[in-house]
Amino acid sequence: MKQFLGYFWGVIAHPRATFDELARQSSIRPAVMLMVFGLLLGYLNFLLTILFSSDWLGTRRELLDPTYVGFFGRLPVRLEIWVPIFFIALAPILSFLGLVVLPGLAHVLSKLWHGRGTFEGSVNILGFALGVPAIVIHSTTELVFTVPANLISGHSYWWAAAMNGEFGAVVAALWNFYVIGIYSIACDLWIIVLGTIAIRRVQGIPWWAAALISLFGYILWWYGIMATFVR
């Protein structure tokens, strides 16, 4: 656990040295531990919403009806069962897929520039390049601004209410700036930059090639595959 926490902090403070160390690991255990940690944070947030009779992603008609989108068409799912489907089926599946899809793609594409890294190294470094920003920004934001914000405001889903101006124009402007600028754009950029550093360190390919692979892989994974299942 101490080593795992060291890797986690190292990706934030010293990404190059940390990726070098992760690339030398002969097993993918660090990446698996990070994946499980991220899943547990999501389940913790969901558990808190149940315990405090709060809401989770607007499932009390605060937002538009979600749609479960499959690769072979659109299958509408009622709001009441979308969240259980997500937590019981989709979240674990997507988390495990994330361990192999993007690292596998990056590993194969790196061979075009004679990359010399191992698949295990690719899984570890890209697992942390994806997971650390998601936990630091996404999970932390969701834990703070769902149940605690709901309890303080007395609203079942503060997140959407604040974005829609129910707490005033100033709060709406600040929260929209945070959600769009930090939660979405800054997190995406952080992941892409870390992915570039990680691929460069483990594969030994040019920076521009690593950046292209990181950008292409992330867009394909997050906005292609992930967005197919998650609204």
Salt bridges, closest charged atoms under 4 A:
ASP20 OD2 - ARG201 NH2 2.51
ASP55 OD1 - ARG60 NH1 3.84
ASP65 OD1 - ARG61 NH1 3.37
GLU80 OE2 - ARG61 NH2 2.94
GLU166 OE1 - HIS155 NE2 3.29
